[in-house]
Amino acid sequence: MSIKNTEITGQIRKELEELTASIGKMMDVFRQIRQPIQESSDKVPTTTKQLERVTQQTEQATQKMLDIVESITNRESDIIKAVGQLKKTIQEGGVANNSGIEKLFSDIQANADANLNDTMVIMEALQFQDITSQQIEHAVSQLEDIDTKLKALLVTTGAKKDVSLADPVRKSRAFDPNANYAVDHTTHQQDVDELISNIRKP
């Protein structure tokens, strides 16, 4: 009986030693991954701020361009109206058959129409900024989720004892992860033609 107990005790001791060795190896692994996890967790907030800064700067630049394009559009509209009024005045004054004047009016009108068309194209193309912002917001949201999970892992592994998993600075983000930029050229040309037609009305 004593021999049997000794064998059982020896077997238990062996299993405990093996279990202790396995736990030790696991702890070594945790110690090895703590540093890269900690570094990744520390870098996420910085990356998030950089992406937010890019979004803000892009929005400011885009808004500035839109303001300039709007000013150009308004001036072109005034030019088109002025050309129409001037042409009508000259025709009423009896100079309507002057081929040189007619060509000049035609050239001015064509250039003004082309400029107006180009500004509409620019304004349409600038829609990319909204799409880019939504995609960046999506990326930032994913980074914040990763940061939360990394902090939880650090707490679990004992790398940090007091980590707040709820980030009070984290803001609510609205975005469409599937947002895509596409141009409908047919609709665009119809809009331009309609705008020019309305400008030319007396």
C-alpha positions in Angstrom: 0.0 0.0 0.0 2.8 2.4 0.9 4.5 1.6 -2.4 1.3 2.3 -4.3 0.9 5.6 -2.6 4.5 6.5 -3.3 3.9 5.7 -7.0 0.7 7.9 -7.1 2.5 10.7 -5.3 5.4 10.5 -7.7 3.0 10.5 -10.7 1.2 13.6 -9.3 4.5 15.3 -8.7 5.6 14.6 -12.2 2.4 15.9 -13.7 2.6 19.0 -11.6 6.2 19.6 -12.6 5.2 19.2 -16.3 2.2 21.5 -15.8 4.5 24.0 -14.0 6.9 23.8 -16.9 4.1 24.4 -19.5 2.9 27.4 -17.5 6.4 28.7 -17.4 6.7 28.4 -21.2 3.4 30.2 -21.6 4.5 33.0 -19.4 7.7 33.3 -21.4 5.6 33.6 -24.6 3.4 36.3 -22.9 6.5 38.2 -21.8 7.9 38.1 -25.4 4.6 39.4 -26.9 4.0 42.1 -24.2 6.4 44.6 -25.7 5.1 44.5 -29.3 1.5 44.6 -28.0 2.3 47.5 -25.8 4.1 49.3 -28.7 1.1 48.7 -31.0 -1.3 49.9 -28.4 0.7 53.1 -27.9 0.9 53.8 -31.6 -2.8 53.5 -32.3 -3.8 56.8 -30.7 -1.1 58.6 -32.6 -2.1 57.0 -35.9 -5.7 58.0 -35.2 -4.8 61.6 -34.6 -2.7 61.7 -37.8 -5.6 60.4 -39.9 -8.0 62.9 -38.3 -5.5 65.7 -39.1 -5.3 64.5 -42.7 -9.1 64.6 -43.0 -9.4 68.1 -41.5 -6.7 69.5 -43.8 -8.3 67.9 -46.8 -11.7 69.3 -45.9 -10.2 72.8 -45.5 -8.4 72.6 -48.8 -11.5 71.3 -50.6 -13.7 74.0 -49.1 -11.2 76.6 -50.3 -11.3 75.3 -53.8 -15.1 75.1 -53.8 -15.3 78.7 -52.7 -13.0 79.7 -55.6 -14.9 77.7 -58.1 -18.1 79.2 -56.9 -16.7 82.7 -57.4 -15.5 81.7 -60.9 -19.0 80.3 -61.8 -20.7 83.5 -60.6 -18.4 85.6 -62.8 -18.9 83.4 -65.8 -22.6 83.7 -65.4 -22.3 87.5 -65.3 -20.1 87.4 -68.4 -22.7 85.3 -70.3 -25.5 87.6 -69.3 -23.5 90.7 -70.2 -22.5 89.3 -73.6 -26.2 88.6 -74.4 -27.2 92.1 -73.3 -24.4 93.7 -75.3 -25.2 91.7 -78.4 -28.9 92.7 -78.2 -27.9 96.4 -77.8 -25.6 96.3 -80.8 -28.2 94.5 -82.9 -30.7 97.2 -82.0 -28.1 99.8 -83.0 -27.9 98.4 -86.5 -24.4 96.8 -86.3 -25.7 93.2 -86.3 -24.2 92.3 -89.7 -20.6 93.1 -88.7 -18.9 89.7 -89.1 -15.9 90.7 -86.9 -18.2 91.6 -84.0 -20.3 88.5 -84.5 -17.2 86.3 -84.3 -16.0 88.1 -81.2 -19.3 87.5 -79.5 -19.3 83.9 -80.6 -15.7 83.3 -79.2 -16.5 85.0 -75.9 -19.7 83.1 -75.5 -17.9 79.8 -76.3 -15.1 80.4 -73.9 -17.5 81.4 -71.1 -19.6 78.3 -71.7 -16.4 76.1 -71.6 -15.2 77.7 -68.4 -18.6 77.2 -66.8 -18.6 73.6 -67.9 -15.1 73.1 -66.5 -16.0 74.6 -63.1 -18.9 72.2 -62.9 -16.6 69.3 -63.6 -14.2 70.5 -60.9 -17.0 70.8 -58.3 -18.2 67.3 -59.2 -14.7 65.9 -59.0 -14.2 67.4 -55.5 -16.8 64.9 -54.3 -13.8 62.6 -53.7 -13.1 64.5 -50.5 -16.3 63.3 -48.9 -15.7 59.7 -50.0 -12.1 59.9 -48.7 -13.2 61.3 -45.4 -15.7 58.5 -44.9 -13.1 55.9 -45.7 -10.6 57.4 -43.3 -13.3 57.6 -40.6 -13.9 53.9 -41.1 -10.2 53.2 -40.8 -10.0 55.3 -37.6 -12.9 53.4 -36.1 -11.2 50.1 -36.8 -8.0 51.4 -35.2 -9.9 52.4 -32.1 -11.5 48.9 -31.9 -8.0 47.4 -32.2 -6.7 49.7 -29.5 -9.5 48.6 -27.1 -8.7 44.9 -27.8 -5.0 45.4 -27.3 -5.6 47.1 -24.0 -7.8 44.3 -22.9 -5.1 41.8 -23.9 -2.5 43.7 -21.9 -4.7 43.6 -18.8 -5.3 39.8 -19.3 -1.5 39.1 -19.6 -0.7 41.3 -16.6 1.3 43.8 -18.6 -1.0 46.5 -17.2 -3.0 46.4 -14.0 -5.1 49.5 -14.4 -6.2 50.2 -18.0 -9.5 52.0 -18.8 -11.0 50.1 -21.7 -13.6 52.8 -22.3 -11.9 55.7 -24.1 -13.7 58.9 -23.0 -12.1 60.9 -25.9 -13.5 58.5 -28.5 -16.2 60.2 -30.6 -19.1 58.9 -32.5 -18.3 58.5 -36.2 -20.7 58.4 -39.1 -19.4 56.8 -42.3 -20.2 54.5 -45.1 -17.4 51.9 -45.4 -18.6 51.1 -49.0 -18.6 54.7 -50.2 -17.4 55.0 -53.7 -16.8 57.9 -56.1 -18.5 57.6 -59.5 -19.3 60.2 -62.1 -22.5 60.2 -64.2 -21.3 62.1 -67.3 -24.8 62.1 -68.9 -26.5 63.7 -65.9 -23.5 66.1 -65.5 -23.8 67.4 -69.1 -27.6 67.8 -68.7 -27.1 69.9 -65.6 -24.6 72.2 -67.4 -26.8 72.6 -70.4 -29.7 73.5 -68.2 -27.7 76.0 -66.2 -26.4 77.8 -69.3 -29.9 77.8 -70.8 -31.2 79.5 -67.7 -28.4 82.1 -67.7 -29.2 83.1 -71.3 -32.8 83.7 -70.6 -33.6 87.5 -70.6 
